[in-house]
Amino acid sequence: MHKKETTPVPPFGERPMAFYIISDFEKKRERLDDIEQRWLRQDPSVRGRQVRRLARGAVRHRMLLDWQIGRLYSGKHPMEKKTKLWLRLALFDLMDSREEAPRRVNGWVQDTRDTLGERAVSLVNALMRAYLRGRERIDPAVLEDIRERLAISYSFPRWMVEHYLETWGEDFTGEILRHLNRTPEPVLRYNPLKMERQRFEEELEALGVSYRRSALSDRHYKVDSVRKIEEAEGFDAGFCSVQDESASIPPRLLELEAGDTFLDVCAAPGGKFTQVLEENRQLQLAVAVDSDINRLQTIRENMARLGVRGYLVAADARDLPFKQSFNKILADVPCSAQGIIRKHPDIKWRRSRNEMEAFASLQREILQSAWKHLKKGGRLVYSTCSIDPMENEAVVESFEQARPAVVTNSLVPQRFITDKGFVRTFPQQGVDGSFAALLKKEPAGEPENG
């Protein structure tokens, strides 16, 4: 018979809650954001920022931490899974807080007793102290096989490392992995409908938020923290939104003008749609489509918060329910999201190589569907938050009904434009990884519907 597991009850404390979160992630492979939110709602007394730091760090460095644990542990029997998960968190905390590491050991040992029981205490204490004494001796840099060395050093699945090596070679792959493994600075997009740029900067200064203007977008700011803005209700008031600079590029390629009819065929979570509405008050029509009603409700709430208006439609992007056509369409399609792993490290462990082909097939269907609703002379932008050519160039180049237009440096800085005129960003450029292609329907093209 299996020992019946008891459901933990609050109050938890930051370390135990992080443990319950990564335990759930290992069992269910759900989005880490969703798991975190469920647990944090159960005990509002814990410091959410600290819980997320621990949980995300243990997920981000999962393979490296397991490799190090394996070299520190010399027991006769396999280590219990829950002890291993606890040690992932503990060793990450020591790795992330080197100056304070010795002092933190006692806290981890005490929480081990309360969370795992007395039997695990001596093992956790011994391995944490062994880590502090000899972490330089458990460095994967000594591994000779390049795939194994990169996979363990940066904690990426071996299949993904192998795929990157085949695509970009050793040096560039190392750069990508290193930067995807770094936690990025938060980026805000200020809302010009709520306040002028100068006043927004004054508000940030008054709150003690350090900021830098984006070199890519005049509405984006890199900040040291969003917590102070949240506490001051800046988000609730609609003064700004969280959005990476790279995400601002696809709408910009459409060159929207007064009187345009605009369709966003895969709108959730709505960052690009609300960006368009903030910047273009004179559109004739703006419609956002998504198949998830709950996510459409989130877009609706953000529109109300930001003070913008548009239409929301629940539908499958592969079978759009419109009789009319639009002259500007954004197809920011579902993808593997490999370009935003630095924000969502769980993506590494929730994706598989087979999914890449499935995503590419879905993306082609959505592109085909959106193209049917593009007016003659109109513009369509195909975009992803992936760095994988299989989901990007390969999809666009296989779409024979349109010849991609070359993006010029009047729209996007030259460093983001590829030899073929596509837009591609990589994390080592200081932004999320992304891709965008501009497609134009010639006036003499196929007969338009509607």
Stockholm file with secondary structure:
# STOCKHOLM 1.0

chainA/1-450         MHKKETTPVPPFGERPMAFYIISDFEKKRERLDDIEQRWLRQDPSVRGRQVRRLARGAVRHRMLLDWQIGRLYSGKHPMEKKTKLWLRLALFDLMDSREEAPRRVNGWVQDTRDTLGERAVSLVNALMRAYLRGRERIDPAVLEDIRERLAISYSFPRWMVEHYLETWGEDFTGEILRHLNRTPEPVLRYNPLKMERQRFEEELEALGVSYRRSALSDRHYKVDSVRKIEEAEGFDAGFCSVQDESASIPPRLLELEAGDTFLDVCAAPGGKFTQVLEENRQLQLAVAVDSDINRLQTIRENMARLGVRGYLVAADARDLPFKQSFNKILADVPCSAQGIIRKHPDIKWRRSRNEMEAFASLQREILQSAWKHLKKGGRLVYSTCSIDPMENEAVVESFEQARPAVVTNSLVPQRFITDKGFVRTFPQQGVDGSFAALLKKEPAGEPENG
#=GR chainA/1-450 SS CCCCCCCCCSCCCHHHHHHHHHHHHHHHCCCHHHHHHHHHHHCTTSCHHHHHHHHHHHHHTHHHHHHHHHHHCCCSSCCCHHHHHHHHHHHHHHHHCGGGHHHHHHHHHHHHHHHTCGGGHHHHHHHHHHHHHHGGGSCGGGCCCHHHHHHHHHTCCHHHHHHHHHHHCHHHHHHHHHHHTSCCCCEEEECTTTSCHHHHHHHHHHTTCCEEECSSCTTEEEESCSHHHHHTTTTTTTSEEECCGGGGHHHHHTCCCTTCEEEETTCTTCHHHHHHHHHCTTCSEEEEEESCHHHHHHHHHHHHHHTCCCEEEECCTTSCCCSSCEEEEEEECCCCCGGGTTTCTTHHHHCCHHHHHHHHHHHHHHHHHHHHTEEEEEEEEEEESCCCTTTTHHHHHTCTTCCEECCCTTTSCGGGBCTTSCEEECGGGTSCCEEEEEEECCTTSSCCCC
#=GC SS_cons         CCCCCCCCCSCCCHHHHHHHHHHHHHHHCCCHHHHHHHHHHHCTTSCHHHHHHHHHHHHHTHHHHHHHHHHHCCCSSCCCHHHHHHHHHHHHHHHHCGGGHHHHHHHHHHHHHHHTCGGGHHHHHHHHHHHHHHGGGSCGGGCCCHHHHHHHHHTCCHHHHHHHHHHHCHHHHHHHHHHHTSCCCCEEEECTTTSCHHHHHHHHHHTTCCEEECSSCTTEEEESCSHHHHHTTTTTTTSEEECCGGGGHHHHHTCCCTTCEEEETTCTTCHHHHHHHHHCTTCSEEEEEESCHHHHHHHHHHHHHHTCCCEEEECCTTSCCCSSCEEEEEEECCCCCGGGTTTCTTHHHHCCHHHHHHHHHHHHHHHHHHHHTEEEEEEEEEEESCCCTTTTHHHHHTCTTCCEECCCTTTSCGGGBCTTSCEEECGGGTSCCEEEEEEECCTTSSCCCC
//
